Amino acid sequence: MSDQDWSRVFDRSYAEHSRSTRQRVWREVYGPEYAEHAEPYSYVSRSELEMFAEYLRVGPSDTLADLGCGRGGPGLIVAARTGARLIGLDLSEVAIADARRAAERFRLSSPAEFRRSDIAATGLPDGCVEAAMSVDALTFAPDKQQALREIARILTPGGRLVFTSWDYRRTPDNRPPQVADHRPLLDRAGFDVLAYQETTDWRNRWQATSEGMIAHRAELVAELGEERAEATVQSLRRQLDDQLPLATRRVLAVAERRRTNRMPRG
Ligand SMILES: C[S@@+](CC[C@H](N)C(=O)[O-])C[C@H]1O[C@@H](n2cnc3c(N)ncnc32)[C@H](O)[C@@H]1O
C-alpha cells in the first residue's frame, strides 16, 4: 500500500528525468517498435498506438480523452491518426506544460486541450467524450474502481475505452493498491469488455529497459548529475526486484460503455 502524493512524485520525475539516455535505451530495446514521435513515458509501442487508433473508433467529429496523458505524445499521435479532438488530463503540472508544447509540433485539425486533473475526478461533464484512452496510468490510481466509474460517466453510451495497464498477484510495496484482473471492475463500472489481451513482450521490455538504463549509469550521471542518476538507478532496481516479479501481465483492454441501464453484474 502507499499513500504517496503521486502528483509530486511525477512532477519531480518529469522535471528531473533523463531524456536522452532514456530515448537511447528505449530505441535499443524496442527497435522499430519504438514510438519515436510519441516520446512516451511508458511502455507503449508503435503497434499498440495503431491499435488504440483502430479500437477507439473515433473520427473528426468526436472528442477523445487521454487519462494520465503525461507529456501528451501518445494521445496526440492517436488524435492525429483519427482526426478526433483531444482532451489530455494528468495529475502532473510539469507533464501538462510539456504536453501543451508537444501539441505545437502536431498539426491537428482541432486544437488539443490539456488540463491538470485526476483520472478518478476529472471535473468533465457527463457523457462529454465519445472515447477515452489511457496508457500505463491506471496502475497509479489508488481506487481503480472509482477511476473506471468516472471514465464511464464522462463517456457517451456506446463510447469506447482502450487502455494499457498491469494485473498484479499482489500490491508491491510503495505502490497504490493493484488488482488481479480489471474485467470485474470494468463490468461493475458499466462497461462490456470487448478484448483483454496480454501485450507483446512486456516483461522483457520492462526488464531490458530498466537494465539498459542501469548499464548506462555513466551517461545518466553526465545527463543528471550524480545524485539524481543514483536516485534513478535505485528506483529502477526497486522496479526489477519488487514490482516486476509481482506483475502477472500487462494488458491492452478494449471496453464499451453499455447503452442500456442494465445493472452491472456483482
Ligand atoms: C507511466 S506515465 C504514462 C504517461 C503517458 N500516458 C505516456 O504514455 O507517456 C503515468 C502518468 O499517469 C499520471 N497519473 C498518475 N496517477 C494519476 C491520476 N490519479 N490521475 C491522472 N493522472 C495520473 C502521471 O502523472 C503520469 O504522467
The ligand as a MOL file (V3000), in Angstrom:
LIG
                    3D

  0  0  0     0  0            999 V3000
M  V30 BEGIN CTAB
M  V30 COUNTS 27 29 0 0 0
M  V30 BEGIN ATOM
M  V30 1 C 3.7820 5.9730 -16.8450 0
M  V30 2 S 3.1900 7.6010 -17.0750 0 CHG=1
M  V30 3 C 2.4130 7.4820 -18.6760 0
M  V30 4 C 2.2540 8.8080 -19.3330 0
M  V30 5 C 1.6970 8.7690 -20.7610 0
M  V30 6 N 0.4180 8.0960 -20.7910 0
M  V30 7 C 2.6630 8.1070 -21.7000 0
M  V30 8 O 2.3460 7.0300 -22.2320 0
M  V30 9 O 3.7210 8.6770 -21.9470 0 CHG=-1
M  V30 10 C 1.8000 7.6500 -15.9810 0
M  V30 11 C 1.1160 9.0210 -15.9490 0
M  V30 12 O -0.0560 8.9510 -15.1520 0
M  V30 13 C -0.1830 10.1500 -14.4260 0
M  V30 14 N -1.0480 9.8530 -13.2810 0
M  V30 15 C -0.7870 9.0440 -12.2300 0
M  V30 16 N -1.8480 8.9870 -11.4060 0
M  V30 17 C -2.8170 9.7660 -11.9710 0
M  V30 18 C -4.1480 10.1180 -11.6040 0
M  V30 19 N -4.7040 9.6360 -10.4950 0
M  V30 20 N -4.8370 10.9590 -12.4030 0
M  V30 21 C -4.2690 11.4750 -13.5280 0
M  V30 22 N -3.0160 11.1670 -13.9420 0
M  V30 23 C -2.3030 10.3290 -13.1660 0
M  V30 24 C 1.2330 10.5300 -14.0600 0
M  V30 25 O 1.3760 11.8880 -13.7330 0
M  V30 26 C 1.9600 10.1160 -15.3390 0
M  V30 27 O 2.0330 11.1980 -16.2400 0
M  V30 END ATOM
M  V30 BEGIN BOND
M  V30 1 1 1 2
M  V30 2 1 2 3
M  V30 3 1 2 10
M  V30 4 1 3 4
M  V30 5 1 4 5
M  V30 6 1 5 6
M  V30 7 1 5 7
M  V30 8 2 7 8
M  V30 9 1 7 9
M  V30 10 1 10 11
M  V30 11 1 11 12
M  V30 12 1 11 26
M  V30 13 1 12 13
M  V30 14 1 13 14
M  V30 15 1 13 24
M  V30 16 1 14 15
M  V30 17 1 14 23
M  V30 18 2 15 16
M  V30 19 1 16 17
M  V30 20 1 17 18
M  V30 21 2 17 23
M  V30 22 1 18 19
M  V30 23 2 18 20
M  V30 24 1 20 21
M  V30 25 2 21 22
M  V30 26 1 22 23
M  V30 27 1 24 25
M  V30 28 1 24 26
M  V30 29 1 26 27
M  V30 END BOND
M  V30 END CTAB
M  END
